[in-house]
Amino acid sequence: QVQLVESGGGLVQAGGSLRLSCAGSGRSFSSYAMGWFRQAPGKEREFVAVINWSGGTTYYADSVKGRFTISRDNAKNTVYLQMNNLKPEDTAVYYCSADSVVRRILSDYRFVEVWGQGTLVTVSS
């Protein structure tokens, strides 16, 4: 299966921006739907965004619509999450994920096939 490694997390002030990257290995990368989830301390992991294999279809959680953008570059085996106008409530560990179908990423994080190790995003007030 594809293996995923996230990068780009860090500390940013409210209103600032970060771009997360998720690098995948393996020839199968371009066939996967790719998603981003996040988990804040003491809370359950939640869906953030997903993009289909070609990049032509995207879905976002209501909490990030208009602020976050998911994209992918299959030639580079990489998916991105551009995060603008960050808020303190965006503070969480962000996880990259991969699945053979979009619907599993949208349904429940416990069903997702492949996970990265996570990268911490901290937004200060």
C-alpha positions in Angstrom: 0.0 0.0 0.0 0.9 3.6 -0.3 2.9 5.1 2.6 2.2 8.7 3.7 4.4 11.3 5.4 3.0 14.7 6.5 5.0 18.0 6.9 4.4 21.7 7.2 2.8 21.9 10.7 3.9 24.4 13.2 3.0 27.5 15.3 1.1 30.3 13.7 -0.9 33.3 14.9 -4.6 33.6 14.4 -5.4 34.9 11.0 -2.2 33.4 9.5 -1.7 30.7 7.0 0.0 27.3 6.7 0.3 24.8 3.9 0.5 21.1 4.9 2.0 18.6 2.5 1.6 14.8 2.4 4.1 12.9 0.4 3.1 9.4 -0.8 5.3 6.6 -1.9 4.3 3.8 -4.3 2.9 3.7 -7.8 -0.7 3.4 -6.5 -0.8 7.0 -5.2 -2.7 8.4 -8.2 -5.5 5.9 -7.8 -6.3 6.9 -4.2 -8.7 9.4 -2.8 -6.8 11.6 -0.3 -8.1 13.1 2.8 -7.2 15.3 5.8 -8.4 14.7 9.3 -7.6 16.5 12.5 -7.7 15.6 16.2 -7.6 18.2 19.0 -6.7 17.2 22.6 -9.5 15.3 24.3 -11.6 15.2 21.1 -12.4 12.6 18.5 -10.7 12.7 15.1 -12.7 14.7 12.6 -12.9 15.0 8.9 -11.5 18.1 7.3 -11.3 17.7 3.5 -11.0 15.0 0.8 -10.0 15.0 -2.9 -10.7 12.3 -5.4 -8.0 10.5 -7.5 -7.9 13.1 -10.3 -8.4 16.2 -8.2 -11.7 17.0 -9.9 -13.9 16.5 -6.8 -13.5 17.9 -3.3 -15.5 18.0 -0.1 -14.9 20.1 3.0 -16.1 20.1 6.6 -18.4 23.1 7.2 -15.9 24.4 9.8 -13.2 25.0 7.2 -15.2 25.9 4.0 -13.9 29.1 2.5 -10.6 28.9 4.5 -9.0 25.6 3.6 -8.2 24.2 0.1 -7.1 20.7 -0.6 -5.2 19.9 -3.8 -3.0 17.3 -5.2 -0.1 16.8 -7.7 -0.1 13.2 -8.8 3.2 13.8 -10.8 4.8 14.5 -7.4 2.8 12.0 -5.4 1.8 14.8 -3.0 -1.4 16.2 -1.6 -1.7 19.6 0.0 -3.9 21.4 2.5 -3.7 25.2 2.2 -5.0 26.7 5.5 -5.9 30.4 5.5 -7.4 32.6 8.2 -6.5 30.1 10.9 -8.3 30.2 14.1 -7.4 28.9 17.6 -10.0 26.1 17.2 -8.0 24.8 14.2 -5.3 23.7 16.7 -4.9 19.9 16.3 -2.8 17.1 15.0 -3.5 16.9 11.3 -3.4 13.5 9.6 -3.1 12.7 5.9 -5.1 9.7 4.7 -5.6 7.6 1.7 -8.4 5.3 0.6 -9.5 3.6 -2.6 -12.9 5.3 -2.4 -14.0 8.8 -1.4 -17.1 7.5 0.5 -15.1 5.8 3.2 -13.2 9.0 4.0 -16.5 10.8 4.2 -18.1 8.2 6.4 -15.9 7.4 9.4 -12.2 7.8 10.1 -12.1 4.3 11.6 -12.7 2.8 8.2 -9.9 4.6 6.3 -7.3 2.3 4.8 -4.0 4.3 5.1 -2.7 7.0 7.5 0.2 9.2 7.8 1.9 9.9 11.2 0.4 13.3 11.7 1.7 16.9 12.0 0.9 19.3 14.7 -0.7 22.7 13.9 -0.9 25.2 16.8 -2.8 28.5 16.3 -2.2 31.1 19.0 -4.7 33.9 19.9 
